[in-house]
Amino acid sequence: MLENKVALVTGASRGIGREIARTLAKEGAMVIINYNGSEARALEAKELIEKEGGKASIYQCNVSDFDACEKMVKDLVKEFGHIDILVNNAGITRDNLIMRMKEEDFDAVLNINLKGTFNTIRHLSRQMLKQKSGKIINISSVSGIMGNAGQANYSASKAGVIGLTKTMARELASRGITVNAVAPGFVDTEMTQVLSDDVKKAACAQIPLGRFGQPSDIANMVAYLASDKADYITGQVISVDGGMNI
Ligand code: NAP
C-alpha cells in the first residue's frame, strides 16, 4: 500500500510513534524514526522494523527547535529525494492543576506538542508543495477535544494541534496535500504507565469500550490516513478513544 513512499515519524523511538513507524514500514514505506533523547530505543525500533522485513533509518532532532527541524528536512530530502508522509507524534505531558502549574511546564508542553508540529510542517510543506502531494497526520488527543483537569498545558497544546490541522488542510489542499489529526484516548504506553491504579480505574470507567487502547489501534488509523484510500479526507479529527468522546 505504501511502496516507494518515504515517511517521517516524529517521536518514534517508543510508544505510539514506534508502532506507527512499524505499521507504515509493514505497508512498504521507508520510515525515518525521529527521536530526541532515546538513541538506544530508536536503534532498537529500527532493528525491529528491519527484522520484520521493513526499511528504516533514525534521525535525532528536538522538534521544538525550529532551525533543527529545518536541517532535518533538508538532510532527509537530500538523502531520500522526497518525503511523502509526515506524522507529528512527538509529545510530552507535565500535568498539574492550574494553581500549581509552573510556567516552564506550560512552555515545555506547548513548545514540543504544538510548536514542534508547526516546525515540521513549516519546513516540510515547501517540499510537499513542490511534489504536489503529501499526507500529514498530527497526533492530537481526547484531552484537546474534551479538556481534562490537571492538563491545562497539554489540553491547550492538543486543541492547538486541531486548529493547526484544519488551517493547514485549507492552505495545502489545492496542491493535493491532505492534513488530518488523530485524537487518541488513553493508550497503554510509558506516558500513561505513570498513572496510579486508581486513576487508571477511573479513566476506564469513562471509556464505553471499557479499556485503554493499544498503540496499534492508533497506528492502524494513521496508516489508513497515510494511504491513497484516504485521498478525499482532509481537515478531519478522527477520535480513536474507545468512545470516550461520544
Ligand atoms: P511516550 O511513550 O512518552 O513517547 C513519546 C515519544 O516522543 C518518544 O519517542 C520521545 O522520544 C518523543 N519526544 C518527546 N519529546 C521530543 C522532542 N522534543 N523531539 C522529538 N521527539 C520527542 O508517548 P506516547 O504515549 O507514545 O505518545 C505519543 C503521542 O500520542 C504524543 O503526542 C501524545 O501526546 C499522544 N497521545 C498519547 C496518549 C496516551 O494515552 N499515551 C493519548 C492521547 C495522545 P525521546 O525518548 O527520544 O525523547
Residues whose N, C-alpha, C, O or C-beta is under 5 A from the ligand:
A	BS01	NAP	G11 A12 S13 R14 G15 I16 G17 Y35 N36 G37 S38 C61 N62 V63 S64 N89 A90 G91 I92 I112 I139 S140 S141 V142 P184 G185 F186 V187 T189 E190 M191 T192
